[in-house]
Amino acid sequence: MPSATPIQKFEITADEIDALVALFYERIRAHPMLGPIFARAIAPEDGPEWRAHEARIAAFWRNAIGIDRSYDGNPMQVHRANRDIHPGMFSPWLDLFHATASEVLSPEKAAGIGALAEKIGQSLRYGVTMRDDVRGAPPVLR
């Protein structure tokens, strides 16, 4: 039985993903709110640490789209563990991602990867929002 997916499949190449990721992180580094968060998490200056991060994130996208399965990581765990990340940061992140995708990719490809980014962002936002909740514990009433 084929598995259903809410994401419409679309054609995109590894080179297009690499170009999107490189430009996106160039813009992240310059972003007034997101740049400092990433600088603390990756490296304060552009350099080899950033290239390694970009390669890892490009692998993540290739995996998410189904091009290859070279990515080995847990984005939810990473985002939940970083206390600098707050739920309100996902909207500017997504806005920047959509703008960059629209510039680098065809409209169809930008829409496809943008829809996937929305689903991933929604999941990560929820994970960060709920990071301090203990499963099975009663809710904290404030």
N, C-alpha and C positions, 0 to 999 in steps of 0.2 A: 504494500500500500504506500503510495508516494506521500511524503510529508508535506503538509500545507505550510506555506510561509506567507506572512502578510506583506513581504517585500517583493515587488515586481522585479524579476530578473532583468538585467540590462547588460549590454556589452560595454566593457571598459578594459583597458590594457594596464599592465603593471607600470608601464612608463607614464601613463596618464595619472595613475595613483601617486607615483613618485613626484610628479610635477605639482600636483595638488597639495600633497603633504609638505613639500619644501616651501612653497609660497605661503601656505597657511601658517606654518611655524615661523616664517620670517615676519608675518603680520602679528602673530601671537607675541613675539618678543617685543614688538613696538607698542602693543596694546597697553593703555594706562592701567587697567585693572588686572588683566590676565597675565601680562608680561612679568610682573614681579613674582607672582605665584609660580609660574613656570621657571623663572630664573632660580628660585630657591629649590625647586624640585629637580631641575635638570642641570643647569650651570648658569652662572651669572653672565657669561659672555658667549657669543656665538663661537662654536668650535667643534672639536671632535665629539664631545658629549652630546651636542645637539644633533650631529649627523647620525650617531648611534640611536638616539631617540627617534629621529625621523625614519630610520630604517625599520625600527621596531614597529612604529605606528603604521607605516606602509604595509608591513607584513600583516598587521592586525586587519587593515582594510581589505587586503587580498583574501584573507581568511574569511572575513565577514561576507564578502561578495561571492566567495566560492571559487576564486581563481587558483588558490593553493592553500595548503594547510601548514605553512611554515611558522605561523605565530604560535608561541607558547607563553601564555601569560594569563593573568586574571585582572582585567581592568577594574572590575567592581572592587576587589580587595585593595588595589592601589588607590583608587579614588576615596574609598571609605577611610583608609588609614591616614590620608593627608588632611590634617586638621585645618589647613589653609583653604581647602575647597568647601564652598558653601553652595546650597541649592540655587541661589540667585545668579551664580556665575555661568550656569548652563545656557541661559538665553543669549548673553553676549557671545559666548563660544559658538553657539549654533548660528547666530547672525553672521559672524565672521566666516564660519565654515561655508555657509550658503553663498555669501558674496564671492568668496574665493573660488568655489566650485563653479559658479556661474561665469566667472572670468576665464577659468582654465579649460572647462569642459563644454561640450555641446549641451544645448538645453535639455535634451533627453537624459544624458548621462548625469548632468548636474541635478536634475530632478530625482533620478534613481538613487544616487548616493546621498542626496539631501534627505530623502525619505528614510533611508537607513540610519543616517545620523540622528534624525529626530527620534527614532525608536531607541537607539542606543543612549542618546542624551536623556530621554525620559526615564529609562531604566537606571542610569547612573545618578540622576537627580534624586530619584526615589531612594536609592541605596544610601546616598549621602544624607538625605533627610532622616532616614531611619537608622543611621549608624549606631546610635546610642541606645536603641530599644533592644531589650533582651527578649528573645523568643519565649513565649509562654508567660512572661511577666505581666502583671496588671499595668494598665496605662498610667503614666504619671499625670496626675491632675494638678494643674497650676492655677 
